[in-house]
Amino acid sequence: MNSKEIASTSQIESSCKAPLRGALLVGAASGNALAEHLRSVQKGAEAGHAPAPRAPAEADLRAPERLAIDYTDAGNLADKSAKALQALAADQAVVWKVLRAQGIFRGHGPAPKVAFLYTGQGSQYLNMLRALHKTEPIVAETFTEVDRVMAPLLGKRLSEFIFVDGADADAMARAEEDLAQIAITQPAVIASDVALTRLLAAYGIQPDMAMGHSVGEYGALVACGALAFEDALEVVSARSREANGVCMETGRMAAIFAPLDEIGRCLKTINGYVVIANVNSYHQAVIGGASEAVEQAMEVFLKAGYNAVPLPVSNAFHTSIVAPYSKPLRLLLERLHLQPPRVPIIANVNGEFYPTGPEAVPQMLDLLTKQVASPVQFVRGLLTLYDAGARVFVETGPKKALQGFAEDVLGDRGDVVSLFTNHPKFDDIAAFNQALCGLFAAGLGRGVTVAQAAA
């Protein structure tokens, strides 16, 4: 996110920000010294003592060997410290990879480049980021900004569509239906993407490069300084309203859980128009096309033993069915204040970096115009990010679909760490703090210096 966007949130501090719950970072010159320090921590935790949440020491962040643990209390820290000590003794990469799911992370050497992956439509859920909204001013202020932009367009504040009291089942069902409307879904996802980006920035963590998935590309454009937050909110909301006025066939989409080659082979046997609309990973893709052809394809995949899940979307996006919308979309995009990205960003259309320099904007407009009716080349984008040096991949938005895609495509490479920052199965603060620990272990972020600690 560019400096202007970050500055719009006054709570983002120049000083070091404390984690939202326990986040131990230990740094040392060697693995043996790391284990010695950790044994001391474990002994104190077993006696009932756990450090209060505080920003990591700069010396630990920059140490050659690092270990980070997300914890709730002394007992939890003692248990996780014991597991980390066992892993240090075993010194096997596969063990550390398993421990990541428990909030235990290992890192060493210089901090790697980090890529932020921006969630798109389909990952939204009621009350996403609600706990962070209540406890973290950066997140609350972001949604206040969103409400100011979206209330005149939606008739009420966007946050009222997202944060809903769960006591009334009928009200929850109506709220689910409202949130599924594209004019609400898309700005809601972008708002969550940006809120989490700003919260990470408060810890000194910003992307070296980025990629969004479908509408998430607009969140990535904001983060990379190519588009103002307000413009992104307005365009994703307006896209759906203007699309309703365009005469085009109605199609369907479905997620298919099968090897990519097998998906492509099966689609060739289908009568009618159906294509891969989202090339997500080596073992998952989204198909789209004419409704009957998509239904036929789903039956073929199910009979072959693969999972096929229909998606609750209004049309077959990223296929030629929605191509008639490209012209009015272009007119809408031309009203925006696009500028060349300050941070490298991947385009969904080709999986390559956006152009840069003074002549970039017309090419950017072409890419965004094509995006709505072109397949999302997410696999190619992940490989491009890796080739550009990204080794830490952080899904910056609700749920963890993109983290899963990154793990599927790049997880067999021993130097890659993929993280998610939010998920409905986890407490908001726990999920974010766990990702933060993964980033600290990688050597990313801003720490407290000796002088600051003494002050």
Order of alpha helices (4+ residues) and beta strands (2+ residues): alpha-beta-alpha-alpha-beta-alpha-alpha-beta-beta-alpha-alpha-alpha-alpha-alpha-beta-alpha-alpha-beta-alpha-beta-beta-alpha-beta-alpha-beta-alpha-beta-alpha-beta-alpha-beta-alpha-alpha
